Every structure is written in structure tokens, then in C-alpha cells.
Amino acid sequence: MPKTQSYDNFPLWIPLIAITFSLVTYILGAIILLGFDIIIAGLYLLYCLGIELLVIFRSCKYCYYHNRICGLGKGKIAGLTKKGNPTRFTQRTVTITDLLPDFLVAIFPLIGGIILTIIDFSLIRIGMILLFIILSVGGPAIIRGSFACKFCKQREIGCPADQFFRKKNI
């Protein structure tokens, strides 16, 4: 299998697609949760922001793409933080427990949408839930598999997330 060339800085269109998918997914999740209350939807969006910041402080600040254009759009934002020791990133082991907060971004609107559908059936809500599932599962799989991770220099150096998902732990 021929080696795929990695990017020092990704072409801007790749992180723009990744960021757009994330934002659309978060907004759709919030719209689903609006069925409870605007405060619940707002708390969900704050949670999404918190998860993004957690990733930046837990991973991105140690990554090769710190202050560079990365495939997921966080490298330049991570540049606002002090760069950490890259060895800490490559030696880190990712577990399902580490990923649980990320999964909750999808689980909250999914469970909320199901509860709301039981309380007050709506085909529109079911459509939004199905679209949310497609975006929250399919979007990252396509973006990471076809555009981001495939061309990532950090993956070549050592990426704990790549190692986790290649082992097919999920």
C-alpha cells in the first residue's frame, strides 16, 4: 500500500468542512433539545463548547498541529495556549472512558429526542433525530477517514486516538 503524504498545514477547506459539520451537528442537537426548554438547549451548547475546549487543552496543545492548520480545525485555536511537551501526546493511551464526554454530545440529543417523541409524537422530530444520527456518526467518520486522519502528520508520529480506533475498540 503506497504511503499517503501528510500535510504540515492542511488546506483550509478540510478544517472548514470539519468545523461546519460539528457546528451543524451541535445546532441540530440544540434544536432537538429545545423541545424541553431553551435553557436545556443552551446548556447543551455550553457542554459542546466545553468538550471542544477540553480537547484543545487535553490533546491539541501537545499535537504536531499546535498553532498550525489541522484537519479538524483546532490547531490554530490551540495556538492560543502554551505548547505542551509533544511526548505527552504520543505516549497517551485513549480509553473508552476518555471518549465518553465526546459521545455524550450525541447521546444527550438522541435520548432527549426519543423522550420528546414518546411524550409528543412528531415526524419532524423523528426526521431531525435521524439526520442528527447521520451527522454525528457519519460526519466524523467521513471527515476523519477521508480527509483529516489520512493526511495527518501526528498520526505518523503517534496518535493515541488513531491507535485506539485502529484496534477497533468500539
N, C-alpha and C positions, 0 to 999 in steps of 0.2 A: 504494500500500500504506500503510495507516494506521500511524503511529508507535506503537510499544509503549511504555507508560510504564515507566520504570525505578524501582527501589527505592533509597532511601537506606540502609535496613536491610531485608533480606529477611525475610519471615515465617519464623518459626522452623522450620516444618515442612519447608521446602525444604532447608536445610542438614542437618537431621536425616535426611532421605531420602538425601542425598548421602553423608553420613558412614556411614550404615548400609550402603549399597551398597559403599563402599570397604572397610569392616571385614569384611563377609561375604566379599567377593572375596579379601581378604588371608588370612582364616582358611581359606577353601576351598583357596587355593593352598598354604598351610602343611600342610593335611591331605593334599593330594596328595603333597607332598614328604616327608611322614612315612614314606612307603614306602622312602626311603633311610635316614633316621635322624632322631631328634628334634633333633640338632644342626643338620642341614641345614634343617629346618623353622624352627628358632629363628633361624638366620642369615638366612633369607628374611624372617621377620617384622622382624628388625632392619634389613634392607635397605629394607623398606616404610616403616618409621619414618624412616629416613634420607632417603628420597625425599620424604616429606611435609615434613620439616624443610628440605630443600633448596628446595622450592617456597616455603615461608614466607620463607626468608632471601633467595632469589634473586628472587622476584616479589612476594609478598604484602606485604612491608614497604614497597613502593613504590606499592601499589594504593590506589585510592579507598576501598576497604573495609577498610583498615588500622584495626583496633580497632572495626569495625562488624560487623554480621551479614551475611556474604556468602553467596551461593548455594551455595558449596562447603564452607562451614563452617570456613574458615581465617582469616577476618578478625579475629575476636576473639582467636584464638591469636596471630596476627601482632602484635596489640596489645601483647604481652609484649616485642616487640623495638622498638628505636628506629625511628620512621618515617623512611623514606628520601625522597629527592627524587622526587616523582611524575613529573617529566620523564624520569627514567631509565627508568621503566616504559614510558611511551608511545613512547619513541624506540628501545626494544629491538627487535631483529629475532629471531624464533624460527626455528630451522632444525631439520631432522630430527635433527641431532646433539644439539641441546638436548633433544629429546624422547626420545632413545634410553634414558636411565636410567629414564624413566617406562614405556617399552614393555617393558623387562626385567622389570618387576613381573609382567607377563603371560607373557612368554616363558619365564622360569625354570620355573614350574609346568607350562606346556604341554610343553616339551621333557622335563622330568623325568617328567611323566606318561606321555609316549609311550615313553620309555626303560623305565620301570617296567612298562608294559603289554607291551612286547616281551619283557622278562625273565620276567614272571609275568602272563599274561593275566587280566584281571578285568573283567566287565561293569560292576561297581560303579565301578571306576576310570574306565572309559570314560564312564560317566554323569557322574561328577564333573568330568572334563575338559570334556565338552560343556557342563555347567552353568557351569563356570569361564569358558569362551569366551563364552557368552551374557552372563554378568555383567560380564566385563571389557571387552567390546566394546559390547554393547547398553546396559548400565547408564549409563556415561558419556555415550553418545550421546543417550539419552533425557533424562537429568538436565540436561546442558548445553543441549541443543537445545530442550527444552520448558519447563524451569523456571529454570535459572541464567542462562546467557548471554543469553537472550531478554530478561530484565528487568534486565540489569547496566548500571549507570551507567558503569563503567570501560570497557565495550565502546563506549559512546557517545563517551567522552573519547579513547580509543585503547587498544586491547588487542592486543599482538603475537600472542597465541595465536589470537584471533578473526581477525586478518588472515591468519595462516598457514593456518588451516583453511578460510576462505572462498575462498582461492586454490586449494583442493583439491590441496594438495601431497602428500597421502598417498593 
